[in-house]
Amino acid sequence: MSKINAIRLINLNYNNNAIKISDETFHLNGESTLLSLRNGGGKSVLVQMMTAPFVHKRYRDAKDRPFESYFTGSRPTFILVEWALDQGAGYVMTGMMVRKRQEISGEETGSGEELEIVNLISEYKERCLLDISHLPVVEKTKKEITLKSFGACRQLFESWKRDKSVNFFFYDMNNQAQSRQYFDKLKEYQINYKEWETIIKKVNLKESGLSDLFADCRDEKGLVEKWFLDAVESKLNRDRNRMKEF
C-alpha cells in the first residue's frame, strides 16, 4: 500500500485568519508520525486539510468548520500530499488548488459552488520539477515569496498535461465527470476514498474531534485495543466467527 511521504501546505489561513501557513512541508517519510500542537494550534484543521484531496465534498467539512470558510481571497491555496509507492516504484503527488469562487461583472458564474477546485496528480520516479518540493507555483527570492495566480497555475497544468514526457493530470472538481475520473485515478495508487471518508467521519463527530476520538488511546496499547483489534476482528468475522476458531 502507498504511504504518505510528505505534506505541503501553501497559503493556508485558519483560526479566522489569525494563523497563516505561507509555505510549509511536513516530512513523514512513510512512517507513523506525531504532530504535537497546543490547544487551538490547529491539529484538527491540519487533519481536515490533509484528507481533503481524498474525500468527496460532503466529507471535507468539519463540525462548525466548513471547508469553504478557510478560503476568502483570490489567490489559491495548495494542499499537496506525496505518496511513496510500493516496491520502490517512485512517488505520486496528489493535491488540490482551491480558492473562493470569483465574481464576474458582479454576477456569480452560475455553477452554484462556493469554491473553485482543481485537483492534480503527478507521478515521478525521482526528484523533478513536478515533485512536491519543486512544483513551480511559488516564486522565491531572498526577500519574498510570490504565489502565482489561480489562472496562471491552471495554464501551467494545461501545458504539463499535454507534455508526453511527464505523468501529470489535473481535474476540475466542479465537473462531475472529471471528479469521478480523479477518484478512479487515485485507486490506481491504492488510495481509496471510502477508507478516508470513514476516518474523517469519526474525527468530525465533535468540534474537538481528534482529542475526543483518541481520549482512550494515550499509548500504543490503547490504540491497538480500541482501533486495530476491533477492525481486524470485524473483517475476519465477515463470513464466520474466525476469532472464536483461533
C-alpha atoms as one frame of an Amber mdcrd trajectory, in Angstrom:
protein
   0.000   0.000   0.000   1.222   3.524  -0.785   2.421   5.523   2.235   2.337
   9.260   2.847   5.855  10.604   2.393   5.328  14.370   2.746   2.627  17.031
   3.035   2.976  20.583   1.741   0.597  23.465   2.513   0.822  26.761   0.641
  -1.132  29.914   1.526  -3.418  28.369   4.156  -5.185  30.634   6.676  -7.164
  29.415   9.675  -8.492  30.448  13.105 -10.243  33.408  11.455  -7.063  34.282
   9.536  -5.120  34.595  12.807  -2.725  31.839  11.740  -1.195  31.603   8.292
   0.964  28.938   6.700   2.778  30.592   3.807   4.656  27.508   2.601   5.388
  24.587   4.888   6.336  20.969   4.214   5.868  18.172   6.751   8.155  15.196
   6.092   6.556  11.948   7.287   8.872   9.612   5.319   6.192   6.939   5.100
   6.273   6.359   8.862   3.842   6.816  11.758   4.168  10.460  12.750   3.024
  12.565  15.717   2.092  16.225  15.264   2.160  17.883  18.676   0.463  21.288
  18.893  -1.039  23.344  21.732  -4.803  23.520  22.200  -6.197  25.608  19.372
  -2.982  25.225  17.422  -4.753  23.613  14.502  -4.442  19.819  14.835  -7.962
  19.163  13.594  -7.536  21.799  10.886  -4.412  20.066   9.593  -6.173  16.694
   9.513  -9.112  18.328   7.728  -6.764  19.769   5.111  -4.659  16.613   4.736
  -7.681  14.447   3.996  -9.467  16.948   1.714  -7.811  15.686  -1.516  -9.041
  12.123  -0.881 -12.707  12.612   0.055 -15.849  13.858  -1.646 -17.249  17.324
  -0.979 -19.597  16.417   1.884 -16.726  14.920   3.876 -14.463  17.983   3.675
 -16.417  19.909   6.312 -15.577  19.538   9.986 -18.172  20.265  12.647 -18.524
  24.077  12.888 -15.633  24.457  10.403 -16.936  24.365   6.826 -14.149  23.686
   4.358 -15.147  26.716   2.285 -14.688  29.063   5.267 -10.879  28.847   5.018
 -10.745  30.438   1.583 -11.552  34.129   1.367  -9.206  35.624  -1.230  -8.470
  35.372  -4.924  -5.059  33.732  -4.513  -5.079  29.935  -4.482  -4.311  27.630
  -1.592  -2.412  24.416  -2.318  -2.807  21.188  -0.341  -0.255  18.663  -1.613
   0.383  15.121  -0.395   3.229  12.969  -1.695   2.976   9.182  -1.519   5.828
   6.685  -1.676   4.745   3.847  -3.958   5.286   0.201  -3.137   8.458  -1.678
  -4.071  10.427   1.487  -4.758   8.264   2.354  -7.782   8.710   6.081  -7.155
   6.274   8.700  -5.925   2.914  10.192  -6.715   1.873  13.666  -5.626  -1.834
  14.260  -5.137  -3.387  17.537  -4.173  -5.734  20.393  -4.755  -5.622  24.032
  -5.764  -8.559  25.870  -4.216  -9.860  29.410  -3.867 -13.137  31.206  -3.276
 -15.170  31.469  -6.464 -14.637  34.864  -8.028 -17.444  37.091  -9.290 -17.550
  38.103 -12.937 -19.040  41.544 -13.663 -20.866  41.479 -10.367 -22.544  38.148
 -11.065 -21.704  34.621  -9.990 -20.509  32.202 -12.645 -23.625  30.117 -12.152
 -22.149  26.795 -11.039 -23.636  27.062  -7.548 -20.297  26.142  -5.974 -18.650
  28.399  -3.396 -15.142  27.271  -4.314 -13.085  26.748  -7.430 -11.183  23.493
  -7.009  -8.673  21.853  -9.307  -7.169  18.565  -8.164  -3.880  17.315  -9.543
  -1.824  14.143  -9.745   1.868  13.995 -10.625   3.787  10.712 -10.827   7.591
  10.616 -10.887  10.443   8.196 -10.262  12.838  10.692  -8.707  13.058  14.357
  -7.746  11.997  16.641 -10.586  10.305  19.926 -11.487   6.849  18.499 -10.816
   7.513  16.899  -7.437   6.090  18.155  -4.151   9.134  20.298  -3.340   9.745
  21.904  -6.721   6.257  22.373  -8.191   6.690  25.868  -9.707   3.596  27.577
  -8.329   5.661  29.717  -5.951   8.478  32.066  -6.901  11.025  32.581  -4.131
  13.652  35.297  -3.833  15.885  36.261  -0.929  13.358  38.861   0.208   9.920
  37.480  -0.608   7.739  34.594  -1.730   5.285  35.218  -4.564   2.401  32.843
  -5.228   1.250  32.619  -8.834  -2.370  33.374  -9.645  -5.061  30.732  -9.999
  -5.289  31.323 -13.755  -1.520  31.216 -14.280  -1.282  27.927 -12.379  -4.084
  26.418 -14.426  -2.276  27.359 -17.625   0.812  25.556 -16.306  -1.316  22.492
 -15.570  -2.631  22.549 -19.139   0.888  22.600 -20.580   2.122  19.790 -18.316
  -0.880  17.618 -19.133  -0.070  17.917 -22.857   3.603  17.130 -22.252   4.049
  13.417 -23.005   7.397  13.319 -21.200   5.747  13.709 -17.764   2.888  11.953
 -15.991   0.756  14.886 -14.902  -3.044  15.079 -14.699  -5.476  17.684 -13.419
  -9.223  17.670 -12.862 -11.903  20.339 -12.409 -13.651  19.044  -9.299 -16.775
  21.097 -10.018 -17.262  18.904 -13.090 -18.854  15.596 -12.040 -17.277  13.580
 -14.836 -13.778  14.875 -14.071 -14.340  14.371 -10.346 -15.137  10.686 -10.970
 -12.053  10.370 -13.152  -9.914  11.796 -10.346 -11.132   9.329  -7.718 -10.795
   6.445 -10.186  -7.203   7.513 -10.845  -6.464   7.540  -7.105  -7.499   3.907
  -6.879  -4.697   3.023  -9.287  -2.321   4.043  -6.482  -4.348   2.166  -3.827
  -5.742   5.413  -2.426  -9.383   4.591  -1.730 -11.689   7.484  -0.870 -14.021
   5.187   1.123 -11.289   4.432   3.654 -10.502   8.128   4.151 -14.166   9.102
   4.404 -14.631   6.558   7.179 -11.739   8.088   9.128 -12.748  11.733   8.730
 -16.378  10.967   9.602 -15.281   9.850  13.076 -12.979  12.838  13.534 -15.807
  15.230  12.650 -18.314  13.994  15.198 -17.334  16.785  17.596 -15.505  20.112
  17.449 -12.557  18.676  19.382 -12.669  15.695  17.092  -9.127  14.392  17.431
  -8.971  14.868  21.212 -12.244  13.021  21.841 -11.581  10.369  19.246  -8.312
   9.289  20.875  -9.254  10.018  24.504  -8.872   6.326  25.375  -5.800   5.806
  23.225  -2.977   7.518  25.073  -0.421   4.836  24.209   0.173   2.064  21.686
  -1.696  -0.494  23.803  -4.856   1.619  23.882  -4.629   2.373  20.172  -4.241
  -1.301  19.259  -7.050  -2.493  21.550  -9.619   0.155  20.623  -8.890   0.682
  16.947  -6.950  -2.135  15.361  -8.233  -5.301  17.055 -11.911  -4.466  16.539
 -11.280  -3.610  12.902  -9.348  -6.833  12.282 -11.931  -8.934  14.116 -14.875
  -7.484  12.199 -13.095  -8.062   8.889 -12.119 -11.651   9.755 -15.604 -12.469
  11.023 -17.395 -11.307   7.903 -18.317 -14.851   6.856 -17.976 -16.745  10.133
 -16.528 -16.322  13.617 -12.879 -16.860  12.804 -11.739 -15.292  16.079 -13.572
 -17.990  18.013 -11.886 -20.616  15.844  -8.474 -19.159  16.698
